[in-house]
Amino acid sequence: MASGDTAFDIDILKVFMNKVSPFPKGIEVLLSNGERGLVIDNTKDLSLRPTLKIFMAKDEAVDPTVVDLATSPNYRNVTITEVLHSIVHL
């Protein structure tokens, strides 16, 4: 996306990002705070901020918690750093 303003038409890129999620449901992701979660839903117009079910923190299992990266104030500065693998199709 770094070339989004020069290599691609910005309007087409925005439509593409809203229609094709980089983090589809069922993908396991690693967060910048060390937590791991499963993508359970996507946020319209904020494709990089899905809703996750967090199940690990710092390599330790935790009670599953649903977190919406788009709206949760505790996760405002947390980003997805890595896609680990696909687990299930939801």
N, C-alpha and C positions, 0 to 999 in steps of 0.2 A: 504494500500500500504506500510505500515511501514515494513512489513515482505517480501517485494518484492525481496530482495537479498538472502533470506534463505528458505522461505517456498514454493516459486514458481520458476520455471525456468525463468530467467530474460528475455530471448528472447521471450518466449511465453507470458509473461506479457506485454511486449512492443507491440506485435502484437495485443493482446486483447485490450489494451488501445487505440490503433489507430483505431480499428474497432468498439468498443462499447463506445459511448460517455457517460460519467457520467452526462452530462447536455444536454439531447436531445432537439431538437427544440420544442418550445411551453412551456417550463418550466420557471416559474417565479423564479428569484433568488435575494438574498440579497447580496450586496457587502460590503466589509470591510469599505468602506467610507460612508456607510449609504444609498447609492442609491439602487433602485430596478429596475430590468429590465427583459425583456423577451428574452430568447435565440432565435435568428433568424437564426443562422448558426453555424457550427462547423468548427474548424481549423484543417486541416490535420496535424498530428504529434504533435499537441499541444491541446490535448483534454480537458485540464483544463482551456483553454483560448478561449472561444467561442466569437462570435460576438453577441452583445446584443442591444436591443432597450431600452434605459433608459427612464423611464416615471415618476419616483419619486425620489426626493432627500430629505432626512431627513423628511419623511412623508408629503411632499408637492408635488403636481403634477407639473411637468415641461413639457415644449415642448419636445416631443419625439426626442431623439438623438440616432443615431446609433454609437456604439463604438465597435471596434475590440480590445478585451483584449490582443490579441497576438501582435498587432503592435502599439497601441496608446501609445505614450510616457507619457501622463498624467495619464495613468492607469497601468503603469509598476509595481507599488507596491500595486495595488488593487487586492484583491482576492475574489472569491465567498465564502461566509461564511455559506450560508444556502439556501436550496431549499425550496421555499415557497409552490408552488403547480403548477400543470399543468393547463394551461389556454386553449390553442387551439392546434390543430395539424396543423402544417404548411406544 
